[in-house]
Amino acid sequence: MKRLPLKEALSRAKPFDFAGLYVEKVQEAVDLEAIRASGLRLGVDPLGGASLAVWERLAEAYGLNLEVVNRAIDPTFRFMPPDHDGKIRMDCSSPYAMAGLLALKDRYDLAIGNDPDADRHGIVTPRGLMNPNHYLAAALHHLFTTRAWPGAKAGKTAVTSALLDRVAGELGREVYETPVGFKYFVEGLLQGWLGFGGEESAGASFLRQDGRPFSTDKDGILLGLLAAEIMARRGQAPDELYETLVERLGRPHYARKDLPVTPEAKARLSELTLEAVGQEVAGEPILRVLTRAPGNGEPLGGLKVVTENAWFAVRPSGTEDIVKVYAESFRGEEHLKAVLEAAMALVARLLA
């Protein structure tokens, strides 16, 4: 690699306005004119990060009624309230991290938070902070009922709510289910056969309105603007749209537990087999046991068990000595508790 002194490199450099290009092109993916015409009062908290300049320029360029409530850019994040365990996390899907914006929610029709690198979204309505899975279901429904995108699939990771499967099924769209990792959506978004890709940790992206690719990584600004489009075009907040969906398709109850494990135990859990699972979970026959994602056939790095009205997944973390246990039920909180207990019992058996 050719090297240059910094001073010389800077003298040769040509400035490129990345933020300006984004501001110019995002109107091809989201109906910004509808948002402007609606006059929606929008509040935005960049959580001390990189989206600040982009939101300010979006408001100016498109005449949006938008206020950035926190203009601090601070890599120490000392303005942040602690999360549930006392640690500082820039998690815009956490009510603890979003406490500042939640305190201001009554001033706005819709408020939007981003994490510092702006790849995740937090959606706040007058009723509070939306669960990321709930918003993804509403976003998926809105996109596939307002964009043509012929033949485009709906992408989700294996631990994202099964409500997205039900929404896609109702709309006649094929689901493309992958392991955890947004990288698995890139090819489909780039080639246009994947209309939307979303993961339970509040990361998502989608195509331009004409079906061409827009962003092929998680885009928290884009998903925040989409929430405003939903309100502008439907006259209802995203959480109200979610309620209409669950009335028809069933209400999901979702939980996740993180269990500390030794590196040796984590290695054993990463080699889970079909034989480790019984015949039923929480009173329902097991329909599928997956160690590979049905969408692209890639290893899940764990195991997912599916019944008619529930599922659970066990996945060792790739970065920490913990095992992540996910569960969801469409039969209520008590059934969810039973599903989660079955998943925890499986982990306990394998570690015994």
C-alpha positions as CSV (number, residue, x, y, z in Angstrom):
1,M,0.0,0.0,0.0
2,K,1.4,3.4,-1.0
3,R,1.9,5.6,2.0
4,L,2.0,9.4,2.2
5,P,2.6,11.9,5.0
6,L,-0.7,13.1,6.4
7,K,0.0,16.7,5.4
8,E,0.6,15.7,1.8
9,A,-2.4,13.4,1.7
10,L,-4.7,16.2,2.9
11,S,-3.3,18.6,0.3
12,R,-4.2,16.1,-2.4
13,A,-7.6,15.1,-1.0
14,K,-10.8,16.2,-2.7
15,P,-13.8,16.8,-0.3
16,F,-16.8,14.6,-0.8
17,D,-20.2,15.5,0.8
18,F,-21.4,12.1,2.1
19,A,-24.2,13.6,4.1
20,G,-25.3,15.8,1.2
21,L,-25.5,12.8,-1.1
22,Y,-27.7,10.9,1.5
23,V,-30.0,13.9,2.0
24,E,-30.4,14.2,-1.8
25,K,-31.1,10.5,-2.4
26,V,-33.2,9.5,0.6
27,Q,-36.3,11.0,-1.1
28,E,-36.1,8.1,-3.6
29,A,-36.8,5.6,-0.7
30,V,-39.2,7.6,1.6
31,D,-42.1,9.9,0.7
32,L,-40.6,13.1,2.2
33,E,-43.2,15.3,0.5
34,A,-46.0,13.5,2.3
35,I,-44.1,14.0,5.6
36,R,-43.6,17.7,4.9
37,A,-47.2,18.3,3.8
38,S,-48.5,16.6,6.9
39,G,-46.8,19.1,9.2
40,L,-46.0,16.3,11.7
41,R,-44.1,17.6,14.7
42,L,-40.9,15.4,14.8
43,G,-38.3,15.2,17.5
44,V,-35.0,13.5,17.0
45,D,-32.2,12.5,19.4
46,P,-29.0,11.4,17.7
47,L,-27.7,10.2,21.1
48,G,-24.5,12.2,20.7
49,G,-23.6,10.6,17.4
50,A,-23.1,10.9,13.6
51,S,-26.7,11.4,12.5
52,L,-26.9,15.0,13.9
53,A,-25.7,16.8,10.8
54,V,-27.9,14.5,8.5
55,W,-31.1,15.2,10.5
56,E,-30.4,19.0,10.5
57,R,-29.9,19.0,6.7
58,L,-32.9,16.8,6.1
59,A,-35.1,19.3,8.0
60,E,-33.7,22.2,6.0
61,A,-33.7,20.6,2.6
62,Y,-37.3,19.3,2.8
63,G,-39.0,21.8,5.0
64,L,-39.7,19.2,7.8
65,N,-41.2,20.3,11.1
66,L,-38.3,18.6,12.9
67,E,-36.4,19.5,16.0
68,V,-33.1,17.9,17.1
69,V,-33.6,17.7,20.9
70,N,-29.9,16.9,21.7
71,R,-27.2,18.6,19.7
72,A,-24.3,17.3,21.8
73,I,-21.6,15.3,20.1
74,D,-19.7,13.6,22.9
75,P,-17.7,10.4,22.4
76,T,-17.6,9.9,26.2
77,F,-21.5,9.8,26.2
78,R,-21.5,11.2,29.8
79,F,-24.9,12.7,29.2
80,M,-26.4,9.2,28.9
81,P,-28.6,7.7,31.7
82,P,-27.5,4.2,32.7
83,D,-29.2,1.1,31.3
84,H,-31.2,-1.4,33.4
85,D,-27.9,-2.9,34.8
86,G,-26.2,0.4,35.5
87,K,-24.0,0.2,32.4
88,I,-23.9,2.9,29.7
89,R,-25.3,1.6,26.3
90,M,-26.2,3.6,23.3
91,D,-29.2,1.4,22.7
92,C,-32.0,3.4,21.1
93,S,-34.4,0.4,21.7
94,S,-33.9,0.6,25.4
95,P,-36.3,2.8,27.5
96,Y,-33.4,3.5,29.8
97,A,-31.2,4.9,27.1
98,M,-34.1,6.7,25.5
99,A,-35.3,8.3,28.8
100,G,-34.4,11.8,27.7
101,L,-36.5,11.5,24.5
102,L,-39.3,9.8,26.3
103,A,-39.6,12.7,28.7
104,L,-40.2,15.0,25.7
105,K,-42.6,12.7,23.8
106,D,-45.7,14.8,24.5
107,R,-44.1,17.7,22.5
108,Y,-44.1,15.7,19.3
109,D,-46.4,13.6,17.1
110,L,-43.4,11.2,16.6
111,A,-39.9,11.1,18.1
112,I,-36.9,9.2,16.6
113,G,-33.7,8.1,18.2
114,N,-30.6,6.7,16.6
115,D,-27.5,5.1,18.1
116,P,-24.2,6.9,17.6
117,D,-23.4,5.3,14.2
118,A,-27.0,5.7,13.1
119,D,-27.5,2.1,12.0
120,R,-30.3,1.5,14.5
121,H,-33.7,3.2,15.2
122,G,-35.9,3.9,18.2
123,I,-39.5,4.9,17.5
124,V,-41.3,6.9,20.1
125,T,-45.0,7.7,19.8
126,P,-47.2,9.6,22.3
127,R,-47.8,6.1,23.9
128,G,-44.1,5.5,24.4
129,L,-41.1,3.6,22.9
130,M,-42.1,0.9,20.4
131,N,-40.7,-2.6,20.8
132,P,-38.3,-3.1,17.8
133,N,-40.1,-6.3,16.7
134,H,-43.4,-4.5,16.7
135,Y,-42.1,-1.7,14.6
136,L,-40.5,-4.0,12.1
137,A,-43.9,-5.7,11.6
138,A,-45.6,-2.4,11.0
139,A,-42.8,-1.2,8.7
140,L,-43.0,-4.5,6.7
141,H,-46.7,-4.2,6.2
142,H,-46.6,-0.6,5.2
143,L,-43.8,-1.1,2.7
144,F,-45.4,-4.1,1.0
145,T,-48.7,-2.3,0.7
146,T,-47.4,0.9,-0.7
147,R,-44.5,-0.3,-3.0
148,A,-44.9,-2.5,-6.0
149,W,-41.6,-4.4,-5.8
150,P,-42.9,-7.4,-7.8
151,G,-41.6,-10.7,-6.4
152,A,-39.5,-9.1,-3.7
153,K,-39.1,-11.1,-0.5
154,A,-39.3,-10.0,3.1
155,G,-36.0,-10.6,5.0
156,K,-35.8,-11.4,8.7
157,T,-33.2,-13.0,11.0
158,A,-34.1,-16.3,12.8
159,V,-34.6,-14.6,16.1
160,T,-36.9,-11.8,14.8
161,S,-40.6,-12.1,15.7
162,A,-42.6,-14.6,13.8
163,L,-45.2,-11.9,13.4
164,L,-43.2,-10.8,10.4
165,D,-43.8,-14.3,8.8
166,R,-47.6,-13.8,9.4
167,V,-47.6,-10.3,7.9
168,A,-45.7,-11.5,4.9
169,G,-47.9,-14.5,4.5
170,E,-51.0,-12.3,4.6
171,L,-49.5,-10.2,1.8
172,G,-48.5,-13.2,-0.3
173,R,-44.8,-12.5,0.1
174,E,-42.0,-15.1,0.6
175,V,-40.0,-14.8,3.8
176,Y,-36.2,-15.0,3.5
177,E,-35.0,-16.1,7.0
178,T,-31.3,-15.9,7.8
179,P,-28.9,-16.3,10.7
180,V,-28.2,-13.3,12.9
181,G,-26.2,-10.8,10.9
182,F,-27.3,-8.1,8.5
183,K,-24.6,-9.1,6.1
184,Y,-26.9,-11.9,4.9
185,F,-29.3,-9.3,3.5
186,V,-26.8,-7.4,1.4
187,E,-26.9,-9.4,-1.8
188,G,-30.7,-9.5,-1.9
189,L,-31.0,-5.7,-1.3
190,L,-28.3,-5.0,-3.8
191,Q,-29.9,-7.2,-6.5
192,G,-33.5,-6.0,-5.7
193,W,-35.0,-9.5,-4.9
194,L,-35.2,-8.6,-1.2
195,G,-37.5,-5.7,-0.5
196,F,-36.8,-5.4,3.2
197,G,-34.4,-6.8,5.7
198,G,-34.9,-6.5,9.5
199,E,-33.4,-7.9,12.7
200,E,-34.8,-7.9,16.2
201,S,-32.1,-5.5,17.5
202,A,-33.7,-2.6,15.7
203,G,-31.7,-2.7,12.5
204,A,-33.4,-2.6,9.0
205,S,-33.2,-1.3,5.5
206,F,-35.3,-1.5,2.3
207,L,-35.3,-0.6,-1.4
208,R,-36.0,2.6,-3.1
209,Q,-39.6,3.1,-4.1
210,D,-38.9,2.0,-7.7
211,G,-37.2,-1.2,-6.5
212,R,-33.5,-0.1,-6.9
213,P,-31.2,-0.6,-3.9
214,F,-30.8,2.3,-1.4
215,S,-28.7,1.3,1.6
216,T,-27.5,-2.3,2.0
217,D,-26.7,-1.9,5.7
218,K,-28.8,-1.1,8.7
219,D,-30.1,2.4,8.3
220,G,-31.6,4.0,11.4
221,I,-32.3,7.4,9.7
222,L,-34.2,5.7,6.9
223,L,-36.4,3.7,9.4
224,G,-37.1,6.8,11.4
225,L,-38.2,8.6,8.3
226,L,-40.4,5.6,7.4
227,A,-42.2,5.9,10.7
228,A,-43.0,9.5,9.8
229,E,-44.2,8.4,6.4
230,I,-46.5,5.8,8.0
231,M,-48.1,8.6,10.1
232,A,-48.3,11.0,7.1
233,R,-49.9,8.6,4.6
234,R,-52.0,6.5,6.9
235,G,-53.0,9.0,9.6
236,Q,-52.0,6.5,12.3
237,A,-48.8,6.0,14.3
238,P,-46.8,2.9,13.7
239,D,-47.9,1.4,17.1
240,E,-51.5,1.9,16.0
241,L,-50.8,0.1,12.7
242,Y,-49.2,-2.7,14.8
243,E,-52.4,-3.0,16.9
244,T,-54.5,-3.5,13.7
245,L,-52.1,-6.3,12.6
246,V,-52.1,-8.2,15.9
247,E,-55.9,-8.1,16.0
248,R,-56.0,-10.1,12.8
249,L,-52.8,-12.1,13.0
250,G,-52.3,-12.8,16.8
251,R,-50.4,-11.0,19.5
252,P,-46.8,-12.2,20.0
253,H,-45.2,-12.4,23.4
254,Y,-41.4,-12.3,23.2
255,A,-38.5,-12.7,25.6
256,R,-34.7,-13.1,25.6
257,K,-32.4,-14.4,28.4
258,D,-28.6,-14.2,28.5
259,L,-26.9,-16.9,30.5
260,P,-23.2,-16.8,31.5
261,V,-21.3,-19.9,30.4
262,T,-17.7,-21.0,30.2
263,P,-15.9,-21.0,26.9
264,E,-15.9,-24.8,26.9
265,A,-19.6,-25.0,27.5
266,K,-20.2,-22.4,24.8
267,A,-18.3,-24.5,22.4
268,R,-20.5,-27.5,23.2
269,L,-23.7,-25.4,22.8
270,S,-22.5,-24.3,19.3
271,E,-22.7,-28.0,18.3
272,L,-26.4,-28.5,19.2
273,T,-28.0,-31.4,17.3
274,L,-31.6,-32.3,16.4
275,E,-31.4,-35.3,18.7
276,A,-31.1,-33.0,21.8
277,V,-34.7,-31.9,21.4
278,G,-37.8,-33.8,22.4
279,Q,-41.1,-34.2,20.6
280,E,-43.1,-31.2,22.0
281,V,-42.6,-27.8,23.6
282,A,-45.1,-26.3,26.1
283,G,-47.9,-28.6,25.0
284,E,-47.4,-28.2,21.3
285,P,-45.8,-30.7,18.9
286,I,-42.6,-29.6,17.4
287,L,-43.0,-28.8,13.7
288,R,-39.4,-28.0,12.8
289,V,-36.0,-28.1,14.4
290,L,-33.5,-25.9,12.5
291,T,-29.7,-25.7,12.7
292,R,-29.5,-23.9,9.4
293,A,-31.5,-20.9,8.2
294,P,-34.3,-21.8,5.8
295,G,-33.6,-18.7,3.7
296,N,-30.0,-19.2,2.7
297,G,-29.0,-22.5,4.3
298,E,-26.3,-20.9,6.5
299,P,-25.6,-22.3,9.9
300,L,-27.6,-20.7,12.7
301,G,-24.7,-21.1,15.1
302,G,-27.2,-22.7,17.5
303,L,-30.6,-24.2,17.2
304,K,-34.2,-23.1,16.6
305,V,-37.3,-25.1,17.6
306,V,-40.7,-24.2,16.0
307,T,-44.2,-25.2,16.9
308,E,-47.5,-23.9,15.5
309,N,-47.8,-21.0,17.9
310,A,-44.3,-20.6,19.4
311,W,-40.6,-20.9,18.8
312,F,-37.4,-20.7,20.8
313,A,-33.8,-20.4,19.8
314,V,-30.5,-21.1,21.6
315,R,-27.5,-19.3,20.3
316,P,-24.0,-18.9,21.9
317,S,-22.7,-15.4,21.6
318,G,-19.8,-14.8,19.1
319,T,-18.3,-12.1,21.3
320,E,-19.1,-12.9,24.9
321,D,-19.1,-16.0,27.2
322,I,-22.9,-16.1,27.3
323,V,-25.6,-18.1,25.6
324,K,-28.6,-16.2,24.2
325,V,-32.0,-17.8,24.6
326,Y,-34.9,-16.3,22.7
327,A,-38.6,-17.4,22.8
328,E,-41.9,-16.2,21.4
329,S,-45.5,-17.3,21.8
330,F,-48.8,-16.3,20.3
331,R,-50.7,-17.9,23.1
332,G,-50.0,-15.4,25.9
333,E,-47.5,-14.7,28.6
334,E,-48.0,-18.0,30.5
335,H,-47.3,-20.0,27.4
336,L,-44.3,-17.8,26.7
337,K,-43.0,-18.6,30.1
338,A,-43.4,-22.3,29.5
339,V,-41.6,-22.1,26.1
340,L,-38.7,-20.2,27.7
341,E,-38.5,-22.7,30.5
342,A,-38.3,-25.5,28.0
343,A,-35.4,-23.7,26.2
344,M,-33.6,-23.2,29.5
345,A,-34.1,-26.8,30.4
346,L,-32.5,-27.8,27.1
347,V,-29.5,-25.7,27.8
348,A,-29.2,-27.1,31.4
349,R,-29.3,-30.7,30.0
350,L,-26.6,-30.0,27.5
351,L,-24.4,-28.3,30.1
352,A,-24.9,-31.0,32.8
